Amino acid sequence: MKHRKTGTLLLLCLLTLALLLSACGAQNKTADYESTIMAEDAVPREADALLDAGLTKAAEDSSASAAKSGANEAERATAGRKLIKDVDANLETEKFNECLKGLEAKAIALGGHVSSKNTNNGSYNWEQHRSATLVLRIPADKLDAFEKALEEKAHVIDISETVRDVTMQYTDVAAHIKAMTTERETLLQLLESAKSTEEVLQVRQQLTQVRYELDSLEGQMRLLEDQIALSTVTLNITEERRVKPEKRGFWAGVGDIFDRSLEFFYDLAQNLLGGVLYLLLLAAAVAALILLIRGRRRKKAARRAQG
């Protein structure tokens, strides 16, 4: 009886052990399966991340390339345009002659020239100093360099720049020149092949008209090319005894008022003295004339008395 109970217990222990081993194996298989699934899911995720990164970089490269291409197209478009630039500026300087010579020399150094120059030497009346209007022709690509030189040579009160786009006009004139040139060549060929005097006269008349129009168009083209290549800079220069800087303190302003007051009284005294001297000279001339007339009358009276 005891042997049977013992065998039964051993059998139960063996069954229990087998069940535990089966459960552990199943759990390990489940864990391995889940690990496999996670690993399989990780591979597409990494691939998707790499794909997204590649697409993002490609998009960025495409945007940069498009921006660069747009900038190049803008530069090409600007380079193909025909622009006429004109500059007007008002200047003041304490060193009038030096300023004029320096600006003229700078224009020549940059490849330009002086187009016109009008100088006013002023007068002795106060606040009427020397002034000048200087018209210069400066190469368009050197215009920025010349504008910087203005600030070095004088005090720039104000400056303005106007730009005219004459691309359409330039293209139209060029097209007309090409058409007229072709027509002239055709007329020359007809002139060579003309047989009668009447045909020769007709062709020559048309050829004269074409040459006249062609000369006019070529003159317009030369003018446009000159205005495009050389900017016109008009400078109004005024001499000042003291150029006002942009920022000055209180005492500097008081000093300016005092200096101007002295200049005013000096000019006033000079003008008064000049007026007094003029009156004295006039009075002396009148007195001399009166004395001369009286002397002549006395001489005449004396002659009459003797006679």
KAURFEN-V73782 format. One record per residue. RES is the residue in one letter. PSI is psi in whole degrees, -180 to 180 (NA if undefined). D_LAST is the distance of its C-alpha to the last C-alpha in whole Angstrom. Layout:
res psi d_last
RES PSI D_LAST
RES PSI D_LAST
//
This chain:
res psi d_last
M -44 212
K -40 209
H -36 209
R -43 208
K -41 205
T -41 204
G -39 204
T -43 202
L -43 199
L -40 199
L -42 198
L -41 196
C -42 194
L -42 193
L -43 192
T -42 190
L -39 188
A -41 188
L -41 186
L -42 184
L -38 183
S -42 183
A -42 180
C -41 178
G -40 178
A -40 177
Q -41 174
N -40 173
K -40 173
T -42 171
A -42 168
D -37 168
Y -44 168
E -39 165
S -40 163
T -43 164
I -45 162
M -41 159
A -41 159
E -36 159
D -32 156
A -34 154
V -49 153
P -35 152
R -44 150
E -40 148
A -42 148
D -40 146
A -44 144
L -38 143
L -44 142
D -42 140
A -41 138
G -41 138
L -40 137
T -46 134
K -40 133
A -41 133
A -42 131
E -44 128
D -39 128
S -41 127
S -44 125
A -41 123
S -40 123
A -41 122
A -44 119
K -41 118
S -40 118
G -40 116
A -42 114
N -40 114
E -39 113
A -41 110
E -42 109
R -40 109
A -42 108
T -40 105
A -30 105
G -12 105
R 150 102
K 111 99
L 141 96
I 120 92
K 130 91
D 142 87
V 135 86
D 134 83
A 146 82
N 126 79
L 156 79
E 147 77
T 153 76
E -27 74
K 86 74
F -57 72
N -42 72
E -38 75
C -47 77
L -49 75
K -39 76
G -41 80
L -40 81
E -43 79
A -39 82
K -42 85
A -44 84
I -38 84
A -30 87
L 2 89
G 11 89
G -164 86
H 168 82
V 121 79
S -44 78
S 158 75
K 125 72
N 119 69
T 136 68
N 118 65
N 1 63
G -160 63
S -179 59
Y -8 58
N 146 59
W 152 62
E 10 66
Q 89 64
H 179 66
R 150 67
S 164 69
A 149 71
T 119 73
L 122 76
V 119 78
L 152 81
R 116 84
I 136 87
P 137 91
A -35 93
D -9 96
K 10 93
L -40 91
D -41 93
A -38 92
F -37 89
E -34 89
K -36 90
A -28 87
L -42 85
E -25 86
E -31 86
K -25 82
A 174 81
H 117 82
V 112 83
I -51 82
D 156 84
I 140 86
S 145 87
E 129 89
T 141 90
V 126 93
R 128 94
D 112 97
V 28 96
T -46 100
M -44 101
Q -43 97
Y -45 98
T -40 102
D -44 101
V -41 98
A -40 100
A -41 103
H -39 101
I -42 100
K -43 103
A -43 104
M -36 101
T -42 102
T -42 106
E -38 104
R -43 102
E -39 105
T -43 107
L -37 104
L -38 104
Q -40 108
L -35 108
L -38 105
E -33 107
S 0 110
A 141 108
K -35 109
S 161 107
T -37 103
E -43 103
E -40 105
V -44 102
L -42 99
Q -44 101
V -41 102
R -37 98
Q -45 97
Q -38 99
L -37 98
T -43 94
Q -42 95
V -43 97
R -39 95
Y -47 92
E -38 94
L -40 95
D -40 92
S -44 90
L -42 93
E -34 93
G -42 90
Q -40 91
M -42 93
R -40 91
L -45 89
L -45 92
E -37 93
D -43 90
Q -31 89
I -42 93
A -38 93
L 121 89
S 145 88
T 121 85
V 118 83
T 121 80
L 126 79
N 110 76
I 130 75
T 136 73
E 130 71
E 144 72
R -28 71
R 118 75
V 131 78
K 121 80
P 168 84
E -36 86
K 126 88
R 150 86
G 178 87
F -49 85
W -31 83
A -39 82
G -40 81
V -41 79
G -39 77
D -43 76
I -43 74
F -44 73
D -41 72
R -36 70
S -45 68
L -42 67
E -40 66
F -50 64
F -34 62
Y -48 61
D -39 60
L -46 58
A -39 57
Q -43 55
N -40 54
L -43 52
L -41 51
G -41 50
G -42 48
V -45 46
L -39 45
Y -44 44
L -41 42
L -44 40
L -40 39
L -42 38
A -40 36
A -40 35
A -42 33
V -44 32
A -42 30
A -39 29
L -42 27
I -44 26
L -38 24
L -43 23
I -42 21
R -41 20
G -43 18
R -39 17
R -41 15
R -41 14
K -42 12
K -41 11
A -39 10
A -39 9
R -40 6
R -40 5
A -38 5
Q -34 4
G NA 0
//
